[in-house]
Amino acid sequence: MKRVFLVALSFGALALVLAGCSLWGFSGSYRAPWRHEAEAQCLASGRLKTSAAITPLPELDHGQLDCGADHPFKVAAVSNGMVELSSAALLNCPMTVAMDDWMERVVQPNAATYIGQPVVKLKLLGSYSCRHIAGVASVSEHAYMDAIDVGGFIFADGREILVARDWNGADPVYRQFLRMVGGESCAVFNTVLGPDYNSDHHDHFHLDMAARLKSHRRVCKGGQLYDGPMAYGLPTFTGSITPGNEDDDE
């Protein structure tokens, strides 16, 4: 009887190991439950409206990193089509909605204050990319269509402000615009990284909606110090995270 019990216990342990492999993505696709929930809640809210500028794509599961999203969108413009993207971005629903919020709550008010003109185009340096964060083991938020890199802003009068050129450029108004946009972006996004974060971000703002379920913190490294309301849609708090932290996804 004891031998039968031990054999049964061994098979039970093996079943748990195999289940764990499946759960953590060694067999079949796996993305963290909060990602599925965030997408579903976003779609159910009705805030995302498809259009010629925002078109739905089939579910994407790709590679051993479990890249992709349940409901991807190809986004060519935001703010009801009023702000063009320099190249179409592949984003999930929460990021698409957050981009609209960002334009309305952060970018356009600062554009009016400092430039006197609305932004009509964003210069993008990247969106979806199935990869790790450079130099660390964590998978990038770009891999889940949950991040975007913005390198510059083009205004209605043709003026252009670039992060790479103007962050420390000669024009103090351009510098202040970028620092205010970078800082206040934490009112919308859970991760904001800019030139002051590290050299990898010298030419862009990295923006994402990562839910840091262990630390419950935002990463606000975009410029002007921000201490306003919690970021859009997720239970996160102000704070900083050093490179290499297990929760520091980008």
Steps between C-alpha positions, in 0.01 A plus 500: 500500500785736586664429163175574313468827693857603408442422131179701504679786674774496236249518217321781680823696535578446130155625408557814704836560331346460155214727597752754620688480172180573313406776742829682464517472123736205444222322315264721303448873523469681832461862587441621855130500600498876560580556134193305383285676761625847406424440133155359574410786734619757248292351219195469726528869594417600144761776505691364201326576172629337184542722195712539190784598737443221757444156351466170693734211423476127581637377832878470493700241693863488399814323609640367824463840668119471463494830318182651365154597614148359506357792305769693308430822314685673220501867597583765239364802690364589845268769640217409261743500210620854570857402595683289245768247593814509287470124462210272587529350849387155614335552839256327731176664611626653828796667327283631216255658743787631715650675197176695454498589870864608479438730208197660668634526855874551451629574152248748360468712818879538514513567127251784549691640797853488363467495121161658436426236238344152518700186429388343171752216470708278727838370388518137615814297549328172583195310621463120480823302518532140625812535716654533845589831660849591384759353734264320741299178512153657525276500194431849365152651520545561129464124459138521621396800287487686831764766429597772259811714445439863406795690356344832408203729443394691188273802539232654281733780389766251390730537800662181624629413846725196523600333825852425373568856382297715736514332841824689565469730200539876472131590522384517865132485398554175311693359793221589743232358271679165488557490876139583575370240255742239630417570862122526468481184290491305826144631539412252224770233471652268759848526350653817359870495412691785335853630447562551873434129563791355303686535172274247327222758523696805386280546194150402611236459767415140575135472610325183620218363713690228690324382817766444766310260721791447742617853564181692412708791378517723200825587329499877441830585333377727224611843610316748723421344840143370503301436817144503373221239488567132444566384147209407276314183582742308723567489878846653497675763709779750455855383539816422313653170399863450410601312183498124545215486753279199430197728466669751274355402164519719194 
